[in-house]
Amino acid sequence: MYKFSFVILHYCTIEDTFKSIDSILNLDCKYKIDIVVVDNNSPNNTGEILKEKYKEFSNIHIIINKENLGFARGNNVGFLYAKNKLDADFIVMMNNDVYIISNNFCDLIIEKYKKYNFAVLGPKIILRDNSICYYREKLPTIREEKRIILRIIIRYIIYFLYLDKIFNKFYKGEKKNSSREYKNNNIDVILHGSCLIFSRNYIDKFDGIDDRTFLYCEEELLYLRLKRNNLLSVYDNELVVFHNEDSSTNYITKTKRKKSLFKDRQLLKSNKILLEELKKEGEEVEN
């Protein structure tokens, strides 16, 4: 009998977390399901509210972190609990603003595992505007990554100096290819971090995702780890979830300027780590 653990990283936005938990509890699943909610030291006391609300549920485990560990380290607390305490065969790591739509989600995971023998599986992710969340087929080059870092630095300086109104007048933002629909069997791709499904192929080797970042670039670093260990990532659009994107970030940062500054600080730190990893990858290829 397969055991599934759903790991939800919670921060402040409790209504989203309620919906996320409900979407799991309502699944048509004959297998053992556990839900591990990790409260990332929410300042509004919602971790304690969750603990009280679900105290009678033996399959819902609430963990309250003593500090905000960020995305990767916060999720890894739940990942380790699911791995070591619950002996999970599959760990579904999902944002607290992700709700599962496919009622046969667990059966589909098993079906795809038997078909692909994946290490990490990514579902089809529908966003608030009904577009489809993109994934990427390749990493940026070292040159491209350096340009990304330079753009982040320039944007940060503009917002820091309160020049954002002038900047926004001329800069419309990068266009996303999120509305493109992808084929059903995309293999060896960079999956989106809002919902990742790990099999034993990954769980037995690792204790979570790369924990050097606070926020952003988790997907690229995961992809590099998979490549280096000859593990497979798969995107399959038969599994469907909804993503109420950026709800926690929007809660933390009420203004566009503050949101941009917060985002760019984290992007800069994370992209510098990614750049170093890309350089290592380049050295390995040359050798």
ZAMARGU-4260 file (C-alpha; in steps of 0.2 Angstrom, whole numbers, plus 5000, padded with zeros to 4 digits):
<rodrens>
0) 5000/5000/5000 | 5008/5017/4995 | 5009/5031/5007 | 5007/5049/5002 | 5013/5064/5011
5) 5007/5081/5006 | 5019/5095/5013 | 5012/5112/5014 | 5022/5127/5019 | 5011/5140/5028
10) 5015/5158/5031 | 5001/5170/5037 | 4987/5167/5023 | 4977/5154/5033 | 4962/5154/5021
15) 4973/5148/5007 | 4980/5134/5018 | 4962/5129/5023 | 4957/5127/5005 | 4973/5118/5001
20) 4970/5106/5015 | 4952/5103/5010 | 4957/5100/4992 | 4968/5085/4999 | 4955/5079/5011
25) 4942/5078/4997 | 4953/5067/4985 | 4946/5051/4980 | 4961/5040/4986 | 4962/5023/4993
30) 4980/5025/4999 | 4986/5032/5016 | 4987/5051/5015 | 4996/5062/5028 | 4996/5081/5027
35) 5011/5090/5035 | 5009/5108/5037 | 5024/5118/5041 | 5021/5135/5049 | 5036/5146/5044
40) 5035/5157/5060 | 5019/5167/5055 | 5018/5183/5065 | 4999/5183/5065 | 4998/5167/5076
45) 4990/5157/5062 | 5001/5142/5065 | 4993/5140/5082 | 4976/5142/5074 | 4980/5128/5062
50) 4986/5117/5077 | 4970/5120/5086 | 4958/5117/5071 | 4966/5100/5066 | 4971/5093/5083
55) 4958/5079/5081 | 4965/5074/5064 | 4977/5060/5066 | 4983/5062/5048 | 4986/5081/5049
60) 5003/5086/5057 | 5006/5104/5061 | 5024/5109/5063 | 5028/5127/5069 | 5046/5134/5065
65) 5054/5145/5078 | 5060/5156/5064 | 5056/5160/5046 | 5067/5148/5037 | 5062/5153/5019
70) 5055/5143/5005 | 5068/5129/5003 | 5073/5126/5022 | 5055/5128/5027 | 5049/5115/5015
75) 5063/5103/5020 | 5057/5103/5038 | 5041/5095/5031 | 5050/5084/5019 | 5061/5076/5032
80) 5046/5073/5043 | 5037/5064/5029 | 5052/5054/5025 | 5058/5049/5042 | 5042/5049/5053
85) 5029/5044/5040 | 5040/5034/5028 | 5031/5042/5013 | 5033/5033/4996 | 5028/5050/4988
90) 5030/5067/4995 | 5020/5081/4987 | 5028/5098/4991 | 5015/5111/4987 | 5013/5130/4991
95) 4999/5134/5003 | 4990/5143/4989 | 4989/5127/4978 | 4973/5118/4977 | 4972/5100/4969
100) 4959/5099/4955 | 4962/5081/4949 | 4951/5070/4960 | 4961/5055/4956 | 4978/5064/4960
105) 4986/5049/4969 | 4981/5036/4956 | 4988/5047/4943 | 5005/5049/4952 | 5006/5030/4953
110) 5002/5028/4935 | 5015/5040/4930 | 5028/5033/4941 | 5025/5016/4933 | 5026/5023/4916
115) 5041/5035/4918 | 5050/5029/4934 | 5052/5048/4938 | 5061/5056/4953 | 5051/5072/4952
120) 5034/5075/4944 | 5026/5091/4940 | 5008/5094/4937 | 4998/5106/4925 | 4996/5122/4935
125) 4982/5134/4932 | 4984/5152/4937 | 4971/5165/4942 | 4970/5172/4925 | 4967/5154/4918
130) 4984/5153/4910 | 4995/5138/4912 | 5010/5140/4922 | 5026/5138/4911 | 5040/5126/4914
135) 5057/5127/4905 | 5067/5115/4895 | 5084/5122/4898 | 5095/5132/4910 | 5101/5149/4906
140) 5119/5150/4900 | 5132/5158/4911 | 5131/5174/4900 | 5112/5174/4901 | 5113/5172/4920
145) 5125/5186/4922 | 5113/5197/4912 | 5099/5192/4923 | 5109/5197/4939 | 5113/5214/4931
150) 5095/5217/4927 | 5090/5213/4945 | 5103/5225/4952 | 5097/5239/4940 | 5079/5236/4945
155) 5083/5236/4963 | 5093/5252/4962 | 5078/5260/4953 | 5066/5255/4966 | 5077/5259/4980
160) 5080/5277/4974 | 5061/5279/4972 | 5063/5281/4953 | 5050/5267/4950 | 5036/5278/4943
165) 5048/5284/4929 | 5054/5266/4927 | 5037/5259/4926 | 5031/5272/4913 | 5044/5265/4900
170) 5046/5247/4906 | 5031/5235/4904 | 5039/5220/4912 | 5045/5204/4904 | 5032/5194/4894
175) 5029/5176/4901 | 5025/5161/4891 | 5014/5155/4904 | 4998/5153/4893 | 5006/5140/4882
180) 4999/5122/4883 | 5012/5108/4884 | 5012/5091/4878 | 5008/5077/4890 | 5025/5068/4891
185) 5038/5081/4893 | 5054/5073/4900 | 5069/5080/4908 | 5062/5098/4911 | 5064/5112/4924
190) 5048/5110/4934 | 5038/5124/4943 | 5042/5124/4962 | 5024/5128/4968 | 5020/5109/4966
195) 5033/5096/4965 | 5030/5077/4968 | 5044/5067/4974 | 5046/5048/4972 | 5057/5036/4982
200) 5070/5038/4968 | 5073/5055/4975 | 5067/5053/4993 | 5079/5039/4997 | 5094/5050/4991
205) 5090/5067/4998 | 5083/5076/5013 | 5074/5089/5003 | 5078/5102/4990 | 5094/5114/4990
210) 5093/5124/5006 | 5105/5138/5002 | 5092/5150/4995 | 5078/5159/5005 | 5067/5161/4990
215) 5068/5159/4971 | 5079/5148/4959 | 5074/5132/4968 | 5068/5124/4952 | 5085/5127/4943
220) 5095/5120/4957 | 5084/5105/4958 | 5086/5102/4940 | 5105/5103/4941 | 5104/5090/4956
225) 5093/5078/4946 | 5105/5080/4931 | 5120/5076/4941 | 5113/5061/4949 | 5105/5054/4933
230) 5087/5056/4940 | 5072/5060/4929 | 5060/5075/4930 | 5043/5074/4921 | 5029/5086/4917
235) 5012/5078/4914 | 4996/5088/4911 | 4984/5075/4917 | 4988/5080/4935 | 4980/5097/4937
240) 4981/5110/4952 | 4976/5128/4954 | 4989/5141/4960 | 4983/5157/4968 | 5000/5164/4965
245) 5010/5175/4977 | 4997/5176/4991 | 5010/5175/5005 | 5022/5187/4996 | 5008/5199/4994
250) 5003/5198/5012 | 5021/5202/5018 | 5023/5217/5006 | 5008/5228/5004 | 5015/5240/4991
255) 5022/5237/4974 | 5039/5245/4979 | 5041/5235/4994 | 5037/5219/4985 | 5049/5223/4971
260) 5063/5227/4984 | 5060/5211/4994 | 5059/5201/4978 | 5074/5208/4970 | 5085/5205/4986
265) 5080/5187/4986 | 5082/5185/4968 | 5099/5193/4968 | 5105/5181/4982 | 5098/5166/4974
270) 5104/5169/4956 | 5122/5172/4962 | 5121/5154/4969 | 5114/5148/4953 | 5128/5157/4943
275) 5141/5148/4954 | 5133/5131/4950 | 5132/5135/4932 | 5150/5139/4932 | 5154/5122/4941
280) 5143/5113/4928 | 5153/5122/4914 | 5169/5116/4922 | 5163/5098/4923 | 5158/5098/4904
285) 5175/5105/4899 | 5184/5091/4909
</rodrens>
